[in-house]
Amino acid sequence: MKDYIFSNDFSRNLDAMIYTCGFETCVPSHSYGPVVRSGYLIHYILKGKGIYKTDGHLYHLSEGDAFLIRPNTLIYYEADKYDPWTYTWIGFQGIKIEEYLKRTSLLETPYFHYGKDDRVRLCHEKMFEAYQLPENRDLMMNSILYEYLYLLASKFPRAYIPPKEKKISYVEEALRYIENNYAHPVNIQVIADHLNIERTYLYRLFKDITGSSPQEYLLDYRIRRACTLLKDTDLTINDIARSVGYDDALYFSRLFKQKKGRTPTQYRKEKKG
């Protein structure tokens, strides 16, 4: 048995991160549990057979199958008495893992079959290779994790997404786009094109869910970022204006005063005391 564990509670504050991987050739009737785990794990069966129990269901699994362990969910698994399994596993956690897994069918049916898709299977192998790297191991392992999550979402897509959840996902993606691109020319049409939906539909969804329009949110976000730069740096007002998406510093200053009731210079003097 090889079990690599290389993170701590810090990883739960990241979007996604590997916290364990390993492989094991089990002896007949070898079992684990009943127990709960703190993160998500996927076990992939290389050969042999066994059973997996969770949520009151019993699954009989064999070569090519895989099963998902969810955090804080009671699980039990056991190798077959006559043909015990050998499996590998990848464990991951982070604040966006559940969101990523909701794009798949795995939260609804926690077992699946890799079939002949070597790309998914090879992620397990590449994970062990990455663990051997002397430097920047975490970067390589997390790049493999994102590839793995992408392949799972592509190969095992969620069959049905409720309309309300779909609408919320559009708005969440729009928020991410704004927060990643606020320093560049951004408008509602650009965001709608990014999401591949109609401009008026995005406007209505955004307004209904957030209470403000995309342009209002973009302005508020830019001003908040400007406030941080004014407090924490010695950048000039011109540099700050460009850094939050405005080439015209005077226009930026007018917008800032409308929002904060004072000019950027006055705000900086007040905050820096």
Kinemage of the C-alpha trace (Angstrom):
@kinemage 1
@onewidth
@group {chain A} dominant
@subgroup {mainchain}
@vectorlist {calphas} color= white
{ca met a 1} P 0.000 0.000 0.000
{ca lys a 2} L 1.226 3.466 -0.861
{ca asp a 3} L -0.589 6.487 0.504
{ca tyr a 4} L 0.681 9.991 -0.106
{ca ile a 5} L -0.818 12.751 2.041
{ca phe a 6} L 0.585 16.201 1.499
{ca ser a 7} L -1.691 18.972 2.716
{ca asn a 8} L -3.578 20.230 5.743
{ca asp a 9} L -6.600 22.322 6.658
{ca phe a 10} L -5.124 25.166 4.602
{ca ser a 11} L -6.186 23.332 1.431
{ca arg a 12} L -9.858 23.675 2.300
{ca asn a 13} L -9.564 27.418 1.685
{ca leu a 14} L -8.345 26.904 -1.886
{ca asp a 15} L -10.595 26.400 -4.898
{ca ala a 16} L -9.346 22.844 -5.386
{ca met a 17} L -6.336 20.872 -4.205
{ca ile a 18} L -5.086 17.315 -4.020
{ca tyr a 19} L -4.675 16.145 -0.441
{ca thr a 20} L -3.969 12.431 -0.916
{ca cys a 21} L -3.349 9.821 -3.561
{ca gly a 22} L -2.252 6.204 -3.413
{ca phe a 23} L -2.763 2.624 -4.523
{ca glu a 24} L -3.277 -0.704 -2.804
{ca thr a 25} L -3.434 -4.382 -3.643
{ca cys a 26} L -5.868 -5.786 -1.112
{ca val a 27} L -5.872 -9.179 0.563
{ca pro a 28} L -9.099 -11.231 0.424
{ca ser a 29} L -11.987 -9.621 2.345
{ca his a 30} L -9.896 -6.581 3.291
{ca ser a 31} L -12.304 -3.864 4.451
{ca tyr a 32} L -12.348 -0.193 5.353
{ca gly a 33} L -14.983 1.455 7.539
{ca pro a 34} L -17.652 2.178 8.410
{ca val a 35} L -16.060 5.625 8.544
{ca val a 36} L -16.439 9.185 7.298
{ca arg a 37} L -13.763 11.136 5.422
{ca ser a 38} L -13.054 14.863 5.457
{ca gly a 39} L -12.641 15.297 1.694
{ca tyr a 40} L -13.716 13.834 -1.628
{ca leu a 41} L -11.978 10.687 -2.897
{ca ile a 42} L -12.319 8.672 -6.075
{ca his a 43} L -11.140 5.058 -6.073
{ca tyr a 44} L -10.450 3.447 -9.438
{ca ile a 45} L -10.378 -0.356 -9.617
{ca leu a 46} L -7.452 -1.706 -11.657
{ca lys a 47} L -8.424 -5.361 -11.261
{ca gly a 48} L -10.442 -7.644 -9.011
{ca lys a 49} L -13.779 -7.107 -7.312
{ca gly a 50} L -15.335 -5.653 -4.182
{ca ile a 51} L -18.339 -3.907 -2.666
{ca tyr a 52} L -18.994 -0.292 -1.757
{ca lys a 53} L -21.710 0.834 0.697
{ca thr a 54} L -22.955 4.397 1.124
{ca asp a 55} L -26.284 6.116 1.763
{ca gly a 56} L -27.963 2.769 2.365
{ca his a 57} L -26.974 1.381 -1.047
{ca leu a 58} L -24.684 -1.528 -1.866
{ca tyr a 59} L -22.674 -1.518 -5.091
{ca his a 60} L -20.833 -4.540 -6.544
{ca leu a 61} L -17.824 -3.206 -8.452
{ca ser a 62} L -15.039 -4.655 -10.591
{ca glu a 63} L -12.215 -3.756 -12.969
{ca gly a 64} L -12.752 -0.434 -14.724
{ca asp a 65} L -15.294 0.793 -12.176
{ca ala a 66} L -14.735 3.709 -9.814
{ca phe a 67} L -16.548 5.054 -6.782
{ca leu a 68} L -16.819 8.443 -5.148
{ca ile a 69} L -16.502 9.055 -1.410
{ca arg a 70} L -18.116 12.288 -0.239
{ca pro a 71} L -17.003 14.169 2.873
{ca asn a 72} L -18.848 13.503 6.121
{ca thr a 73} L -20.784 10.608 4.599
{ca leu a 74} L -20.614 7.167 6.191
{ca ile a 75} L -18.981 4.669 3.834
{ca tyr a 76} L -17.751 1.072 3.851
{ca tyr a 77} L -15.924 -0.948 1.235
{ca glu a 78} L -14.572 -4.475 1.144
{ca ala a 79} L -12.454 -6.547 -1.232
{ca asp a 80} L -13.911 -9.719 -2.702
{ca lys a 81} L -13.126 -12.922 -0.834
{ca tyr a 82} L -11.942 -14.784 -3.934
{ca asp a 83} L -10.852 -12.019 -6.313
{ca pro a 84} L -9.757 -9.045 -4.148
{ca trp a 85} L -9.354 -5.746 -5.888
{ca thr a 86} L -6.378 -3.530 -6.547
{ca tyr a 87} L -7.249 0.133 -6.764
{ca thr a 88} L -5.790 3.621 -6.917
{ca trp a 89} L -7.307 6.723 -5.388
{ca ile a 90} L -7.176 10.491 -5.643
{ca gly a 91} L -8.415 12.674 -2.774
{ca phe a 92} L -9.240 16.336 -3.263
{ca gln a 93} L -10.834 19.170 -1.335
{ca gly a 94} L -11.407 22.900 -1.626
{ca ile a 95} L -14.165 25.472 -1.537
{ca lys a 96} L -15.186 24.907 -5.182
{ca ile a 97} L -14.934 21.126 -5.387
{ca glu a 98} L -18.629 20.551 -4.719
{ca glu a 99} L -19.518 23.144 -7.340
{ca tyr a 100} L -17.305 21.377 -9.890
{ca leu a 101} L -18.724 17.951 -9.036
{ca lys a 102} L -22.270 19.277 -9.435
{ca arg a 103} L -21.483 19.525 -13.140
{ca thr a 104} L -21.221 15.728 -13.166
{ca ser a 105} L -23.632 12.917 -12.329
{ca leu a 106} L -21.361 11.585 -9.574
{ca leu a 107} L -23.145 13.240 -6.658
{ca glu a 108} L -26.343 11.506 -7.760
{ca thr a 109} L -24.812 8.091 -8.533
{ca pro a 110} L -21.499 7.666 -6.676
{ca tyr a 111} L -20.118 4.899 -8.896
{ca phe a 112} L -19.234 4.937 -12.561
{ca his a 113} L -17.308 3.021 -15.214
{ca tyr a 114} L -14.264 4.493 -16.926
{ca gly a 115} L -14.629 2.129 -19.869
{ca lys a 116} L -11.994 2.573 -22.541
{ca asp a 117} L -11.342 6.254 -21.822
{ca asp a 118} L -7.628 6.130 -21.033
{ca arg a 119} L -7.500 9.884 -20.450
{ca val a 120} L -9.388 9.596 -17.172
{ca arg a 121} L -7.494 6.521 -16.046
{ca leu a 122} L -4.138 8.058 -16.921
{ca cys a 123} L -4.795 10.966 -14.582
{ca his a 124} L -4.296 8.526 -11.717
{ca glu a 125} L -0.958 7.424 -13.143
{ca lys a 126} L 0.197 10.965 -13.852
{ca met a 127} L -0.652 11.932 -10.296
{ca phe a 128} L 1.887 9.428 -8.932
{ca glu a 129} L 4.496 10.610 -11.419
{ca ala a 130} L 3.921 14.189 -10.337
{ca tyr a 131} L 4.360 13.228 -6.707
{ca gln a 132} L 7.943 12.214 -7.479
{ca leu a 133} L 8.900 15.675 -8.721
{ca pro a 134} L 11.561 17.344 -6.552
{ca glu a 135} L 10.164 20.857 -7.071
{ca asn a 136} L 6.816 22.513 -7.862
{ca arg a 137} L 5.029 19.250 -7.196
{ca asp a 138} L 1.853 20.990 -6.060
{ca leu a 139} L 1.530 22.944 -9.314
{ca met a 140} L 1.754 19.817 -11.453
{ca met a 141} L -0.586 17.801 -9.236
{ca asn a 142} L -3.210 20.514 -9.198
{ca ser a 143} L -2.980 20.922 -12.974
{ca ile a 144} L -3.725 17.198 -13.241
{ca leu a 145} L -6.628 17.605 -10.822
{ca tyr a 146} L -8.247 20.270 -12.995
{ca glu a 147} L -7.759 18.077 -16.055
{ca tyr a 148} L -9.321 15.202 -14.114
{ca leu a 149} L -12.341 17.264 -13.065
{ca tyr a 150} L -12.791 18.475 -16.640
{ca leu a 151} L -12.752 14.924 -17.992
{ca leu a 152} L -15.232 13.756 -15.345
{ca ala a 153} L -17.594 16.616 -16.211
{ca ser a 154} L -17.264 15.805 -19.921
{ca lys a 155} L -17.590 12.020 -19.655
{ca phe a 156} L -20.185 11.890 -16.870
{ca pro a 157} L -22.249 15.082 -17.307
{ca arg a 158} L -25.177 15.844 -15.080
{ca ala a 159} L -28.306 14.704 -16.856
{ca tyr a 160} L -30.659 17.432 -15.637
{ca ile a 161} L -30.015 20.870 -14.174
{ca pro a 162} L -33.069 22.630 -12.675
{ca pro a 163} L -33.835 25.926 -14.470
{ca lys a 164} L -33.310 27.977 -11.297
{ca glu a 165} L -29.895 26.432 -10.701
{ca lys a 166} L -28.963 27.051 -14.343
{ca lys a 167} L -29.898 30.708 -14.006
{ca ile a 168} L -27.834 31.070 -10.854
{ca ser a 169} L -24.874 29.428 -12.590
{ca tyr a 170} L -25.050 32.031 -15.380
{ca val a 171} L -24.950 34.845 -12.850
{ca glu a 172} L -22.113 33.216 -10.893
{ca glu a 173} L -20.111 32.882 -14.099
{ca ala a 174} L -20.844 36.516 -14.955
{ca leu a 175} L -19.594 37.581 -11.516
{ca arg a 176} L -16.401 35.578 -11.995
{ca tyr a 177} L -15.893 37.128 -15.404
{ca ile a 178} L -16.264 40.646 -14.013
{ca glu a 179} L -13.922 39.974 -11.104
{ca asn a 180} L -11.297 38.488 -13.426
{ca asn a 181} L -11.564 41.151 -16.141
{ca tyr a 182} L -12.559 44.391 -14.383
{ca ala a 183} L -9.262 46.022 -15.418
{ca his a 184} L -10.147 45.594 -19.115
{ca pro a 185} L -12.948 47.011 -21.279
{ca val a 186} L -16.025 45.124 -20.079
{ca asn a 187} L -19.710 45.623 -20.839
{ca ile a 188} L -22.815 43.508 -20.690
{ca gln a 189} L -22.521 42.434 -24.339
{ca val a 190} L -18.984 41.145 -23.784
{ca ile a 191} L -20.163 39.149 -20.746
{ca ala a 192} L -23.216 37.805 -22.587
{ca asp a 193} L -21.015 36.702 -25.493
{ca his a 194} L -18.699 34.954 -23.029
{ca leu a 195} L -21.684 33.059 -21.593
{ca asn a 196} L -23.222 32.499 -25.050
{ca ile a 197} L -26.590 33.927 -24.006
{ca glu a 198} L -28.642 36.955 -25.033
{ca arg a 199} L -27.696 40.346 -23.598
{ca thr a 200} L -31.226 41.147 -22.411
{ca tyr a 201} L -31.566 37.700 -20.815
{ca leu a 202} L -28.321 38.170 -18.876
{ca tyr a 203} L -29.379 41.644 -17.749
{ca arg a 204} L -32.703 40.332 -16.440
{ca leu a 205} L -31.113 37.358 -14.650
{ca phe a 206} L -28.377 39.469 -13.100
{ca lys a 207} L -30.835 42.105 -11.903
{ca asp a 208} L -33.249 39.521 -10.464
{ca ile a 209} L -30.582 37.610 -8.544
{ca thr a 210} L -28.160 40.339 -7.422
{ca gly a 211} L -30.458 43.356 -7.278
{ca ser a 212} L -28.146 45.388 -9.518
{ca ser a 213} L -27.282 45.476 -13.189
{ca pro a 214} L -24.007 44.062 -14.513
{ca gln a 215} L -22.700 47.574 -15.166
{ca glu a 216} L -23.612 48.696 -11.634
{ca tyr a 217} L -21.842 45.677 -10.173
{ca leu a 218} L -18.791 46.293 -12.377
{ca leu a 219} L -18.595 49.916 -11.221
{ca asp a 220} L -18.955 48.959 -7.554
{ca tyr a 221} L -16.297 46.262 -7.924
{ca arg a 222} L -13.869 48.646 -9.620
{ca ile a 223} L -14.366 51.247 -6.901
{ca arg a 224} L -13.784 48.644 -4.178
{ca arg a 225} L -10.554 47.577 -5.847
{ca ala a 226} L -9.530 51.229 -6.180
{ca cys a 227} L -10.169 51.732 -2.456
{ca thr a 228} L -7.842 48.851 -1.656
{ca leu a 229} L -5.109 50.263 -3.894
{ca leu a 230} L -5.510 53.739 -2.406
{ca lys a 231} L -5.154 52.384 1.134
{ca asp a 232} L -2.468 49.771 0.612
{ca thr a 233} L -0.199 51.219 -2.083
{ca asp a 234} L 1.501 54.469 -3.082
{ca leu a 235} L 0.442 54.207 -6.716
{ca thr a 236} L -0.545 57.446 -8.394
{ca ile a 237} L -4.197 58.171 -9.089
{ca asn a 238} L -3.475 57.740 -12.819
{ca asp a 239} L -1.964 54.306 -12.217
{ca ile a 240} L -4.866 53.250 -10.007
{ca ala a 241} L -7.407 54.457 -12.551
{ca arg a 242} L -5.785 52.362 -15.288
{ca ser a 243} L -5.461 49.401 -12.934
{ca val a 244} L -9.238 49.290 -12.414
{ca gly a 245} L -10.197 49.827 -16.041
{ca tyr a 246} L -10.235 53.598 -16.622
{ca asp a 247} L -7.779 55.300 -18.987
{ca asp a 248} L -9.168 58.710 -18.067
{ca ala a 249} L -8.146 59.555 -14.487
{ca leu a 250} L -10.487 62.544 -14.317
{ca tyr a 251} L -13.463 60.413 -15.304
{ca phe a 252} L -12.404 57.810 -12.746
{ca ser a 253} L -12.151 60.505 -10.052
{ca arg a 254} L -15.662 61.755 -10.841
{ca leu a 255} L -17.078 58.237 -10.584
{ca phe a 256} L -15.173 57.638 -7.365
{ca lys a 257} L -16.528 60.818 -5.781
{ca gln a 258} L -20.075 59.907 -6.815
{ca lys a 259} L -19.715 56.564 -5.045
{ca lys a 260} L -17.617 57.493 -2.003
{ca gly a 261} L -18.519 61.151 -1.447
{ca arg a 262} L -14.889 62.295 -1.732
{ca thr a 263} L -12.113 62.290 -4.286
{ca pro a 264} L -9.549 59.485 -4.469
{ca thr a 265} L -6.927 61.826 -2.986
{ca gln a 266} L -9.185 62.764 -0.076
{ca tyr a 267} L -10.025 59.111 0.503
{ca arg a 268} L -6.352 58.161 0.603
{ca lys a 269} L -5.471 60.932 3.056
{ca glu a 270} L -8.362 59.955 5.308
{ca lys a 271} L -7.512 56.236 5.311
{ca lys a 272} L -3.784 56.716 5.752
{ca gly a 273} L -4.362 59.226 8.542
